Amino acid sequence: MTDTFVIVGGDAAGMAAASKAKRDASDLEVVVFEKGEWVSYGACGLPYYVKGEIQSLEHLVSVTPEEFREERDIDLRTGHEVVAIDPDAKTVTAEHDGGETVQPYDSLLIATGAESVVPPIDGTDLEGVYTLGSMSDGKELREYVARARKGESLQQPDRGPACRYLEDCTGSVGVVGGGYIGIEMAEALAANGFEVNLFQRGDRVLKGFSEATSEAVADHLREQDVAVHLDTEVETLSGDERVEAVVTDDDRIEVEMVLLGTGVRPRTALAEDAGIELGETGAIETDAYRETNVPDVYAAGDCAEATHVVTGEPAYVPLALTANRHGRAVGQTVTGRPTEGGAIAGTAAVKAFDVEAARTGIIDHDEAREAGFDPISETITAKSRAGYYPDGGTVTVTLTADRDTKRVLGASLVSEYGEGAVHRSHAVVGALEEGATVFDLENYDLAYAPPFNTTWDPVLVASKVLS
Ligand code: FAD
């Protein structure tokens, strides 16, 4: 049983650990250092805040600092940046308001998250170039959108209307990166009247999903008047002080603002400086209990690796549920009940205007081969509701399995928004978790009623085709 449990990072992994530890062991001293002012916030909601669907940043906070301090008895210190860990002395050093605190620990959790990747091209430091990785990024972007909506089009005041939603159209913007943040932000910006140019280096958006999903999403983005530039390398962002154009390998597109959605990298410097090892993915390596190579030092969430449920190998998939689950497991472990917190399947979802998509497991054939499988995939499109039931749509399912063993390896699904691609992916997650074959999946006793699906749900149809 630990006496002092110290946590670096006050969001999903950190606060889940703090809350669980304190709930299970009320006499445990739990100290959380968070360098920013926000804790326990839902960064996942930021694109919808920028879009204007969520009115206040406070609405993204699940538990306030005061509630953590007063109701959960957690010693939460915001505005404190941990700058060093001394594993021999078992202390961390935090800087705050020009001062410094040295805090001893018995157990330590590193939950420092991830940071946005800024691509190594010229012009990313120009005004009008944004990333969306933190609450303050979200605030800046929302303020930018609000200014533009008021007609203060910063770069091109004379530009003609280019929007579908507003008469006082704003202007043209660039989104670099066709991953889920790029796509969610394309929607958020288009909904505010911007003419959106989405630049993607590869030949499809959402490259972790199936080709069928990527194609459906890209087609829909185009239907929504987003200019999707595939196979396009952004070479420079040009401008004097403010960004004025995105220069690609074969074009120059005038823009007044650029959002970089070019991925994240684990925030590991603090851990590395303390001699904590990283894995091959570049994130912090841990055992099944999230303990690092340094005894009593744990790592969880976006800064750490996890084990992939299909390959059994370390993987880096920075997502919110993993952070919450693994943080909570560490919170339980440090109170004397060792808890693993489980593997990951890389299950992810995205909404793109009126389309929803999900992916889980291993879909990419090269990745599957690398893991020792002989992959085979089938793609089917089926009705999302009974044919006679009004207002249905279609669901396209790509299911991947191992050719010989028929073990289910992964799936990618896409449907109209509300027609169930995302929730249907959960049946496949179950199959991955139990190492099921397509024969097993085909016999899963899924619910059926006409407003929700067909008797044979599209996931079952896909498994029948593969079996
Ligand atoms: P973080 O949330 O990054 O928190 C780490 C905290 O540590 C930060 O508050 C940081 O200030 C603090 N910190 C770092 N270093 C120090 C230090 N030295 N001292 C003190 N404090 C420090 N995931 C999904 O599953 N679904 C989604 O739809 C989704 N959408 C997203 C949309 C956006 C725009 C973004 C940015 C992320 C999204 N994510 C989504 C990812 C999800 O937000 C993360 O997986 C989750 O927040 C990870 O939690 P964490 O606690 O590991 O790290």
Boltz pocket constraint, residues with backbone or C-beta under 6 A from the ligand:
constraints:
  - pocket:
      binder: B
      contacts: [[A, 8], [A, 9], [A, 10], [A, 11], [A, 12], [A, 13], [A, 14], [A, 33], [A, 34], [A, 35], [A, 36], [A, 38], [A, 41], [A, 42], [A, 43], [A, 44], [A, 45], [A, 46], [A, 47], [A, 80], [A, 81], [A, 82], [A, 83], [A, 111], [A, 112], [A, 113], [A, 114], [A, 132], [A, 133], [A, 134], [A, 181], [A, 267], [A, 270], [A, 300], [A, 301], [A, 302], [A, 303], [A, 318], [A, 319], [A, 320], [A, 321], [A, 323], [A, 347], [A, 349]]
      max_distance: 6.0
